[in-house]
């Protein structure tokens, strides 16, 4: 079951839980930026995307429009992303 995050883009239960645990909040403006990043990556053929912001990384399954996990910058130290075919850098 998916939790509705923004029109067309959903957060999995896992991603929603991680967002809460890690204190990552997303306001309406940020959700628009995130959705735009996913849409642009989709146009380039992305399937599994890392959207990298200044405070967090959102891993998105593009064909299903689902954020599958969220990681704060503190959690990213010494982390390796696998099974990602694309990345988008965003300002927030």
N, CA, C and O atoms as a GROMACS GRO file, in nm:
protein
  368
    1UNK      N    1   0.084  -0.119   0.000
    1UNK     CA    2   0.000   0.000   0.000
    1UNK      C    3   0.088   0.124   0.000
    1UNK      O    4   0.187   0.130   0.073
    2UNK      N    5   0.053   0.222  -0.079
    2UNK     CA    6   0.132   0.343  -0.092
    2UNK      C    7   0.064   0.459  -0.019
    2UNK      O    8  -0.058   0.464  -0.008
    3UNK      N    9   0.145   0.550   0.030
    3UNK     CA   10   0.096   0.671   0.094
    3UNK      C   11   0.106   0.784  -0.007
    3UNK      O   12   0.214   0.808  -0.061
    4UNK      N   13  -0.002   0.854  -0.033
    4UNK     CA   14  -0.003   0.962  -0.131
    4UNK      C   15   0.084   1.076  -0.081
    4UNK      O   16   0.062   1.128   0.029
    5UNK      N   17   0.183   1.116  -0.161
    5UNK     CA   18   0.271   1.225  -0.123
    5UNK      C   19   0.242   1.348  -0.206
    5UNK      O   20   0.216   1.456  -0.153
    6UNK      N   21   0.247   1.333  -0.334
    6UNK     CA   22   0.213   1.441  -0.427
    6UNK      C   23   0.140   1.377  -0.543
    6UNK      O   24   0.149   1.256  -0.564
    7UNK      N   25   0.067   1.458  -0.617
    7UNK     CA   26  -0.007   1.404  -0.730
    7UNK      C   27   0.090   1.336  -0.825
    7UNK      O   28   0.183   1.398  -0.875
    8UNK      N   29   0.068   1.208  -0.849
    8UNK     CA   30   0.152   1.133  -0.940
    8UNK      C   31   0.274   1.070  -0.877
    8UNK      O   32   0.334   0.981  -0.938
    9UNK      N   33   0.315   1.111  -0.758
    9UNK     CA   34   0.432   1.055  -0.692
    9UNK      C   35   0.392   1.011  -0.552
    9UNK      O   36   0.334   1.088  -0.475
   10UNK      N   37   0.422   0.886  -0.521
   10UNK     CA   38   0.384   0.829  -0.392
   10UNK      C   39   0.507   0.794  -0.310
   10UNK      O   40   0.615   0.770  -0.365
   11UNK      N   41   0.492   0.792  -0.178
   11UNK     CA   42   0.595   0.743  -0.088
   11UNK      C   43   0.553   0.604  -0.041
   11UNK      O   44   0.439   0.585   0.002
   12UNK      N   45   0.644   0.507  -0.050
   12UNK     CA   46   0.615   0.374   0.005
   12UNK      C   47   0.604   0.387   0.157
   12UNK      O   48   0.646   0.488   0.214
   13UNK      N   49   0.549   0.286   0.221
   13UNK     CA   50   0.543   0.287   0.368
   13UNK      C   51   0.683   0.299   0.426
   13UNK      O   52   0.705   0.371   0.524
   14UNK      N   53   0.778   0.227   0.366
   14UNK     CA   54   0.916   0.230   0.413
   14UNK      C   55   0.973   0.372   0.404
   14UNK      O   56   1.033   0.421   0.500
   15UNK      N   57   0.954   0.438   0.290
   15UNK     CA   58   1.006   0.574   0.272
   15UNK      C   59   0.939   0.672   0.368
   15UNK      O   60   1.006   0.759   0.424
   16UNK      N   61   0.809   0.659   0.388
   16UNK     CA   62   0.738   0.747   0.481
   16UNK      C   63   0.791   0.728   0.624
   16UNK      O   64   0.810   0.824   0.697
   17UNK      N   65   0.814   0.602   0.661
   17UNK     CA   66   0.867   0.572   0.794
   17UNK      C   67   1.007   0.629   0.811
   17UNK      O   68   1.038   0.690   0.914
   18UNK      N   69   1.093   0.611   0.711
   18UNK     CA   70   1.229   0.664   0.716
   18UNK      C   71   1.230   0.816   0.725
   18UNK      O   72   1.311   0.875   0.797
   19UNK      N   73   1.140   0.881   0.653
   19UNK     CA   74   1.130   1.027   0.658
   19UNK      C   75   1.103   1.074   0.800
   19UNK      O   76   1.164   1.169   0.848
   20UNK      N   77   1.009   1.007   0.866
   20UNK     CA   78   0.974   1.043   1.003
   20UNK      C   79   1.090   1.015   1.097
   20UNK      O   80   1.128   1.100   1.178
   21UNK      N   81   1.148   0.894   1.087
   21UNK     CA   82   1.259   0.855   1.175
   21UNK      C   83   1.379   0.948   1.161
   21UNK      O   84   1.449   0.976   1.258
   22UNK      N   85   1.402   0.995   1.040
   22UNK     CA   86   1.522   1.076   1.012
   22UNK      C   87   1.494   1.226   1.014
   22UNK      O   88   1.582   1.306   0.984
   23UNK      N   89   1.371   1.263   1.049
   23UNK     CA   90   1.337   1.404   1.060
   23UNK      C   91   1.339   1.480   0.929
   23UNK      O   92   1.368   1.600   0.926
   24UNK      N   93   1.310   1.411   0.821
   24UNK     CA   94   1.310   1.474   0.688
   24UNK      C   95   1.168   1.515   0.656
   24UNK      O   96   1.078   1.432   0.643
   25UNK      N   97   1.148   1.645   0.643
   25UNK     CA   98   1.015   1.696   0.611
   25UNK      C   99   1.014   1.749   0.468
   25UNK      O  100   1.116   1.797   0.417
   26UNK      N  101   0.899   1.740   0.406
   26UNK     CA  102   0.884   1.789   0.268
   26UNK      C  103   0.761   1.876   0.262
   26UNK      O  104   0.649   1.831   0.285
   27UNK      N  105   0.783   2.005   0.229
   27UNK     CA  106   0.669   2.095   0.213
   27UNK      C  107   0.620   2.088   0.069
   27UNK      O  108   0.679   2.020  -0.015
   28UNK      N  109   0.513   2.158   0.041
   28UNK     CA  110   0.452   2.155  -0.092
   28UNK      C  111   0.547   2.198  -0.202
   28UNK      O  112   0.549   2.138  -0.309
   29UNK      N  113   0.626   2.303  -0.176
   29UNK     CA  114   0.721   2.352  -0.276
   29UNK      C  115   0.827   2.246  -0.305
   29UNK      O  116   0.861   2.222  -0.421
   30UNK      N  117   0.879   2.182  -0.199
   30UNK     CA  118   0.980   2.079  -0.221
   30UNK      C  119   0.921   1.960  -0.295
   30UNK      O  120   0.986   1.903  -0.383
   31UNK      N  121   0.799   1.922  -0.262
   31UNK     CA  122   0.736   1.810  -0.332
   31UNK      C  123   0.724   1.839  -0.481
   31UNK      O  124   0.739   1.748  -0.563
   32UNK      N  125   0.698   1.964  -0.516
   32UNK     CA  126   0.693   2.002  -0.658
   32UNK      C  127   0.830   1.987  -0.723
   32UNK      O  128   0.841   1.939  -0.836
   33UNK      N  129   0.936   2.027  -0.652
   33UNK     CA  130   1.072   2.014  -0.703
   33UNK      C  131   1.106   1.866  -0.723
   33UNK      O  132   1.163   1.828  -0.826
   34UNK      N  133   1.070   1.784  -0.626
   34UNK     CA  134   1.096   1.640  -0.634
   34UNK      C  135   1.022   1.578  -0.752
   34UNK      O  136   1.081   1.501  -0.828
   35UNK      N  137   0.896   1.610  -0.766
   35UNK     CA  138   0.818   1.554  -0.876
   35UNK      C  139   0.874   1.600  -1.011
   35UNK      O  140   0.879   1.521  -1.106
   36UNK      N  141   0.916   1.726  -1.021
   36UNK     CA  142   0.974   1.777  -1.145
   36UNK      C  143   1.103   1.701  -1.178
   36UNK      O  144   1.127   1.667  -1.294
   37UNK      N  145   1.187   1.676  -1.077
   37UNK     CA  146   1.311   1.601  -1.099
   37UNK      C  147   1.282   1.462  -1.152
   37UNK      O  148   1.351   1.414  -1.243
   38UNK      N  149   1.182   1.396  -1.096
   38UNK     CA  150   1.144   1.262  -1.141
   38UNK      C  151   1.092   1.268  -1.285
   38UNK      O  152   1.128   1.183  -1.367
   39UNK      N  153   1.009   1.365  -1.316
   39UNK     CA  154   0.956   1.379  -1.452
   39UNK      C  155   1.068   1.402  -1.553
   39UNK      O  156   1.066   1.343  -1.661
   40UNK      N  157   1.164   1.486  -1.519
   40UNK     CA  158   1.276   1.513  -1.611
   40UNK      C  159   1.361   1.388  -1.631
   40UNK      O  160   1.404   1.360  -1.743
   41UNK      N  161   1.385   1.314  -1.524
   41UNK     CA  162   1.463   1.190  -1.535
   41UNK      C  163   1.388   1.086  -1.619
   41UNK      O  164   1.448   1.013  -1.697
   42UNK      N  165   1.256   1.081  -1.603
   42UNK     CA  166   1.173   0.989  -1.681
   42UNK      C  167   1.190   1.017  -1.830
   42UNK      O  168   1.199   0.924  -1.911
   43UNK      N  169   1.193   1.144  -1.868
   43UNK     CA  170   1.210   1.183  -2.008
   43UNK      C  171   1.342   1.133  -2.065
   43UNK      O  172   1.354   1.110  -2.185
   44UNK      N  173   1.442   1.116  -1.978
   44UNK     CA  174   1.574   1.069  -2.020
   44UNK      C  175   1.586   0.917  -2.010
   44UNK      O  176   1.692   0.862  -2.038
   45UNK      N  177   1.477   0.849  -1.971
   45UNK     CA  178   1.478   0.704  -1.965
   45UNK      C  179   1.517   0.643  -1.832
   45UNK      O  180   1.546   0.524  -1.825
   46UNK      N  181   1.518   0.722  -1.726
   46UNK     CA  182   1.554   0.671  -1.593
   46UNK      C  183   1.454   0.567  -1.545
   46UNK      O  184   1.335   0.576  -1.571
   47UNK      N  185   1.506   0.468  -1.476
   47UNK     CA  186   1.422   0.365  -1.414
   47UNK      C  187   1.431   0.372  -1.261
   47UNK      O  188   1.329   0.377  -1.192
   48UNK      N  189   1.553   0.372  -1.210
   48UNK     CA  190   1.578   0.380  -1.066
   48UNK      C  191   1.666   0.501  -1.042
   48UNK      O  192   1.780   0.506  -1.088
   49UNK      N  193   1.612   0.596  -0.970
   49UNK     CA  194   1.669   0.731  -0.962
   49UNK      C  195   1.705   0.768  -0.819
   49UNK      O  196   1.631   0.739  -0.725
   50UNK      N  197   1.821   0.834  -0.803
   50UNK     CA  198   1.856   0.896  -0.676
   50UNK      C  199   1.842   1.047  -0.695
   50UNK      O  200   1.914   1.107  -0.775
   51UNK      N  201   1.750   1.108  -0.622
   51UNK     CA  202   1.734   1.253  -0.624
   51UNK      C  203   1.812   1.305  -0.504
   51UNK      O  204   1.774   1.281  -0.389
   52UNK      N  205   1.921   1.376  -0.532
   52UNK     CA  206   2.015   1.417  -0.428
   52UNK      C  207   1.998   1.565  -0.398
   52UNK      O  208   2.022   1.651  -0.484
   53UNK      N  209   1.957   1.593  -0.275
   53UNK     CA  210   1.939   1.731  -0.231
   53UNK      C  211   2.043   1.767  -0.127
   53UNK      O  212   2.128   1.686  -0.092
   54UNK      N  213   2.036   1.889  -0.077
   54UNK     CA  214   2.135   1.935   0.021
   54UNK      C  215   2.119   1.868   0.157
   54UNK      O  216   2.215   1.861   0.234
   55UNK      N  217   1.999   1.817   0.187
   55UNK     CA  218   1.976   1.757   0.318
   55UNK      C  219   1.937   1.610   0.313
   55UNK      O  220   1.940   1.542   0.416
   56UNK      N  221   1.901   1.559   0.194
   56UNK     CA  222   1.855   1.421   0.187
   56UNK      C  223   1.866   1.367   0.045
   56UNK      O  224   1.878   1.441  -0.052
   57UNK      N  225   1.861   1.234   0.037
   57UNK     CA  226   1.855   1.164  -0.091
   57UNK      C  227   1.725   1.084  -0.092
   57UNK      O  228   1.690   1.018   0.005
   58UNK      N  229   1.654   1.093  -0.204
   58UNK     CA  230   1.530   1.020  -0.224
   58UNK      C  231   1.554   0.920  -0.336
   58UNK      O  232   1.587   0.959  -0.448
   59UNK      N  233   1.538   0.791  -0.308
   59UNK     CA  234   1.552   0.688  -0.411
   59UNK      C  235   1.414   0.659  -0.465
   59UNK      O  236   1.323   0.624  -0.389
   60UNK      N  237   1.398   0.673  -0.597
   60UNK     CA  238   1.267   0.666  -0.661
   60UNK      C  239   1.266   0.558  -0.768
   60UNK      O  240   1.356   0.550  -0.851
   61UNK      N  241   1.162   0.474  -0.765
   61UNK     CA  242   1.134   0.383  -0.875
   61UNK      C  243   1.050   0.463  -0.973
   61UNK      O  244   0.932   0.486  -0.949
   62UNK      N  245   1.111   0.505  -1.083
   62UNK     CA  246   1.048   0.598  -1.176
   62UNK      C  247   0.925   0.538  -1.246
   62UNK      O  248   0.821   0.604  -1.249
   63UNK      N  249   0.932   0.416  -1.302
   63UNK     CA  250   0.814   0.364  -1.372
   63UNK      C  251   0.690   0.355  -1.283
   63UNK      O  252   0.578   0.372  -1.331
   64UNK      N  253   0.710   0.329  -1.154
   64UNK     CA  254   0.596   0.316  -1.062
   64UNK      C  255   0.565   0.444  -0.986
   64UNK      O  256   0.471   0.447  -0.907
   65UNK      N  257   0.643   0.550  -1.008
   65UNK     CA  258   0.624   0.678  -0.937
   65UNK      C  259   0.625   0.662  -0.786
   65UNK      O  260   0.540   0.718  -0.716
   66UNK      N  261   0.721   0.584  -0.735
   66UNK     CA  262   0.725   0.556  -0.592
   66UNK      C  263   0.862   0.591  -0.534
   66UNK      O  264   0.965   0.545  -0.583
   67UNK      N  265   0.861   0.675  -0.429
   67UNK     CA  266   0.982   0.698  -0.350
   67UNK      C  267   0.997   0.575  -0.263
   67UNK      O  268   0.912   0.546  -0.180
   68UNK      N  269   1.108   0.500  -0.282
   68UNK     CA  270   1.123   0.374  -0.210
   68UNK      C  271   1.199   0.387  -0.079
   68UNK      O  272   1.180   0.307   0.012
   69UNK      N  273   1.286   0.488  -0.069
   69UNK     CA  274   1.353   0.515   0.058
   69UNK      C  275   1.405   0.658   0.059
   69UNK      O  276   1.418   0.723  -0.044
   70UNK      N  277   1.434   0.703   0.179
   70UNK     CA  278   1.484   0.839   0.202
   70UNK      C  279   1.600   0.829   0.298
   70UNK      O  280   1.596   0.754   0.396
   71UNK      N  281   1.706   0.906   0.271
   71UNK     CA  282   1.824   0.902   0.355
   71UNK      C  283   1.872   1.045   0.380
   71UNK      O  284   1.884   1.124   0.286
   72UNK      N  285   1.898   1.078   0.506
   72UNK     CA  286   1.950   1.211   0.537
   72UNK      C  287   2.099   1.218   0.502
   72UNK      O  288   2.163   1.115   0.482
   73UNK      N  289   2.153   1.339   0.494
   73UNK     CA  290   2.295   1.356   0.463
   73UNK      C  291   2.382   1.285   0.568
   73UNK      O  292   2.484   1.225   0.534
   74UNK      N  293   2.342   1.292   0.694
   74UNK     CA  294   2.419   1.226   0.800
   74UNK      C  295   2.423   1.075   0.779
   74UNK      O  296   2.524   1.011   0.808
   75UNK      N  297   2.314   1.019   0.729
   75UNK     CA  298   2.307   0.875   0.705
   75UNK      C  299   2.383   0.832   0.581
   75UNK      O  300   2.405   0.713   0.560
   76UNK      N  301   2.424   0.927   0.498
   76UNK     CA  302   2.489   0.893   0.371
   76UNK      C  303   2.639   0.872   0.383
   76UNK      O  304   2.702   0.828   0.287
   77UNK      N  305   2.699   0.901   0.496
   77UNK     CA  306   2.842   0.883   0.511
   77UNK      C  307   2.879   0.737   0.484
   77UNK      O  308   2.821   0.645   0.541
   78UNK      N  309   2.976   0.719   0.395
   78UNK     CA  310   3.025   0.586   0.358
   78UNK      C  311   2.918   0.495   0.300
   78UNK      O  312   2.931   0.372   0.307
   79UNK      N  313   2.813   0.551   0.244
   79UNK     CA  314   2.707   0.471   0.183
   79UNK      C  315   2.734   0.456   0.035
   79UNK      O  316   2.788   0.546  -0.030
   80UNK      N  317   2.696   0.343  -0.018
   80UNK     CA  318   2.709   0.315  -0.161
   80UNK      C  319   2.570   0.288  -0.214
   80UNK      O  320   2.494   0.210  -0.156
   81UNK      N  321   2.536   0.352  -0.325
   81UNK     CA  322   2.408   0.329  -0.389
   81UNK      C  323   2.428   0.228  -0.501
   81UNK      O  324   2.514   0.246  -0.588
   82UNK      N  325   2.350   0.122  -0.499
   82UNK     CA  326   2.354   0.023  -0.607
   82UNK      C  327   2.218   0.016  -0.674
   82UNK      O  328   2.118   0.063  -0.619
   83UNK      N  329   2.215  -0.041  -0.791
   83UNK     CA  330   2.091  -0.057  -0.868
   83UNK      C  331   2.023   0.076  -0.897
   83UNK      O  332   1.900   0.085  -0.902
   84UNK      N  333   2.103   0.179  -0.915
   84UNK     CA  334   2.054   0.312  -0.952
   84UNK      C  335   2.108   0.340  -1.092
   84UNK      O  336   2.229   0.328  -1.115
   85UNK      N  337   2.021   0.377  -1.185
   85UNK     CA  338   2.071   0.406  -1.319
   85UNK      C  339   2.080   0.555  -1.348
   85UNK      O  340   2.134   0.594  -1.452
   86UNK      N  341   2.028   0.639  -1.259
   86UNK     CA  342   2.029   0.783  -1.283
   86UNK      C  343   2.033   0.858  -1.151
   86UNK      O  344   1.995   0.806  -1.046
   87UNK      N  345   2.080   0.982  -1.160
   87UNK     CA  346   2.081   1.070  -1.043
   87UNK      C  347   2.047   1.212  -1.088
   87UNK      O  348   2.084   1.254  -1.198
   88UNK      N  349   1.976   1.284  -1.003
   88UNK     CA  350   1.943   1.424  -1.028
   88UNK      C  351   1.982   1.502  -0.903
   88UNK      O  352   1.948   1.463  -0.791
   89UNK      N  353   2.055   1.611  -0.922
   89UNK     CA  354   2.090   1.700  -0.812
   89UNK      C  355   1.986   1.811  -0.805
   89UNK      O  356   1.954   1.873  -0.906
   90UNK      N  357   1.935   1.835  -0.684
   90UNK     CA  358   1.837   1.943  -0.666
   90UNK      C  359   1.891   2.039  -0.560
   90UNK      O  360   1.973   2.000  -0.477
   91UNK      N  361   1.846   2.164  -0.562
   91UNK     CA  362   1.902   2.264  -0.472
   91UNK      C  363   1.863   2.252  -0.326
   91UNK      O  364   1.932   2.308  -0.241
   92UNK      N  365   1.756   2.182  -0.294
   92UNK     CA  366   1.709   2.178  -0.154
   92UNK      C  367   1.748   2.051  -0.086
   92UNK      O  368   1.717   2.031   0.031
   0.00000   0.00000   0.00000
